[in-house]
């Protein structure tokens, strides 16, 4: 008698594609560090409206297939550099990554252990639609990869010659211990932060075409660099930026060891419709400030990530 597969035994792995939608020969898969989620094929169908004497549906026709899904994760150094580059459409140069115009794609493989062997789902032409980070006090730093792909194939064996690189053992980072000071240019008063969110979205779109169930390579939309800063209200300086519809450089560093840290920098952050909440007798006065990264002509980007920071 067969037994159900266990989610704790699923292996998630990826390999960069050199040609969109094609898994490299003898691929060197990198095992992923994720906390769940997954990709799936989404079928589009049409229901026949043909009239017949019994009033029954004559056919349900398959007209398209797309792949989509997400992987939540806990941030650790070096585990998601390839996906950061894919989200920003950039490349790491001397440990610096800026948003650009280079589209990256991957083959992602999910391996499920069964009683009679393993089942391999391979998703081809996978691209990063968005990546997000969430830093909350007294919690691990978490994030999510939102992905879109071309197609899924099933197999009962590994690809001939495939290898698998184990995930690294770098510690999971926590906002309480592994985050430095938030820096906002023009602000001299201290900023005590309760939470920060950061998201980079590419607004990918499908390109359906006659003659195929599958989309052409995803179209790229406008770059969305957004975030929210929640901090304790200790001075007027930061909130004044909101009222002034001000612009400033915003940056923060996360990491547990020298040489294994990231600095996230938005060189031209627009302060949006923030709010000050006064709370009640047993609550603190807080300020919540959404921001948007704009194109900065000096640095040539809307967002920059630097790794290997001391």
Secondary structure, 3 states (H helix, E strand, C coil): CCCCCCHHHCEEEEEECCECCECCCCCEEEECCCCCCEEEEEEEEEECCCCCCCCCCCCEEEEEEEEEEEEEEECECCCCHHHHHHHHCCCCECCEEECCCCCCCEEEEEEEEECCEEEEEEEEEEEEEEEEEEEECCCECEEEEEEEECEEEEECCCCCCCEEECCCCCCECECCCCECCCEECCCCCCCCEEEEEEEEECCCEEECCCCCCCCEEEECCCCEEEEEEEEECCCCHHHHHHHCCCEEEEEEEEEEECCEEEEEEEEEEEECCCEEECCCCCCCCEEEEEEEECCECCCCECCEEEEEEC
